[in-house]
């Protein structure tokens, strides 16, 4: 995790010292997004945010960590799901 935090430290700012979970993922266009949880269980995200991947309710590039409202506390891990498209048969 330290290596990932170091990579995004310029964006994480003070949060880099209190991050307990971090997830970096790319969409099918290879645009990167980051979601992380701080020690006080706040969830933040930043990145390209194509198709509302960050859960902020809008499609817009997010250049600095933005609080994501979640309805649970004490996150322990992230789970990502993939949607695979299949070529049309014909």
C-alpha positions as CSV (number, residue, x, y, z in Angstrom):
1,X,0.0,0.0,0.0
2,X,2.9,2.4,0.7
3,X,4.0,2.3,-2.9
4,X,0.5,3.1,-4.2
5,X,0.2,6.0,-1.6
6,X,3.6,7.3,-2.7
7,X,2.4,7.3,-6.4
8,X,-0.7,9.4,-5.6
9,X,0.7,11.4,-2.6
10,X,0.5,14.7,-4.5
11,X,-3.3,14.2,-4.8
12,X,-3.9,12.6,-1.4
13,X,-2.2,15.5,0.5
14,X,-2.8,15.1,4.3
15,X,-5.0,12.1,3.7
16,X,-1.9,10.0,2.7
17,X,-0.9,9.9,6.4
18,X,-4.3,8.5,7.5
19,X,-5.3,6.2,4.6
20,X,-6.1,2.7,5.8
21,X,-7.5,1.2,2.5
22,X,-6.9,2.3,-1.0
23,X,-8.2,1.0,-4.4
24,X,-6.8,2.1,-7.7
25,X,-8.7,1.0,-10.8
26,X,-8.9,1.7,-14.5
27,X,-12.0,1.6,-16.7
28,X,-12.0,0.1,-20.1
29,X,-10.4,3.2,-21.6
30,X,-7.5,2.9,-19.1
31,X,-8.6,6.0,-17.2
32,X,-7.6,5.7,-13.6
33,X,-9.8,6.3,-10.5
34,X,-8.8,6.1,-6.8
35,X,-11.1,5.4,-3.9
36,X,-9.7,5.4,-0.3
37,X,-10.8,5.2,3.3
38,X,-9.2,7.2,6.1
39,X,-8.7,6.0,9.7
40,X,-11.8,7.9,10.7
41,X,-13.8,5.8,8.1
42,X,-14.4,8.6,5.6
43,X,-14.4,7.5,2.0
44,X,-12.9,9.7,-0.7
45,X,-12.4,9.4,-4.4
46,X,-10.7,11.1,-7.4
47,X,-10.0,10.3,-11.0
48,X,-11.6,10.4,-14.4
49,X,-15.0,9.4,-13.1
50,X,-16.3,8.2,-16.4
51,X,-19.9,6.7,-16.1
52,X,-20.0,7.9,-12.4
53,X,-17.5,5.2,-11.3
54,X,-16.7,7.1,-8.1
55,X,-20.3,7.2,-6.9
56,X,-20.5,10.9,-6.7
57,X,-23.7,11.2,-8.8
58,X,-22.1,13.1,-11.7
59,X,-19.8,12.4,-14.6
60,X,-16.9,14.8,-14.4
61,X,-13.2,14.6,-13.9
62,X,-12.4,14.8,-10.2
63,X,-9.0,16.3,-9.6
64,X,-8.8,16.3,-5.8
65,X,-10.0,13.9,-3.1
66,X,-13.8,14.4,-2.8
67,X,-15.9,12.9,0.1
68,X,-18.1,10.1,-1.0
69,X,-21.3,9.7,1.1
70,X,-21.6,6.1,2.1
71,X,-24.3,4.5,4.3
72,X,-22.1,2.1,6.2
73,X,-19.1,2.5,8.5
74,X,-15.8,0.7,9.1
75,X,-14.9,-0.4,5.6
76,X,-12.6,-3.3,5.6
77,X,-12.1,-3.9,1.9
78,X,-13.2,-2.9,-1.6
79,X,-14.9,-5.1,-4.0
80,X,-15.0,-4.3,-7.7
81,X,-17.2,-6.0,-10.3
82,X,-16.5,-6.2,-14.0
83,X,-19.0,-6.1,-16.8
84,X,-17.8,-8.0,-19.8
85,X,-19.3,-7.4,-23.2
86,X,-19.5,-10.2,-25.7
87,X,-19.3,-9.7,-29.4
88,X,-22.6,-9.9,-31.2
89,X,-23.3,-13.2,-32.8
90,X,-24.6,-13.1,-36.3
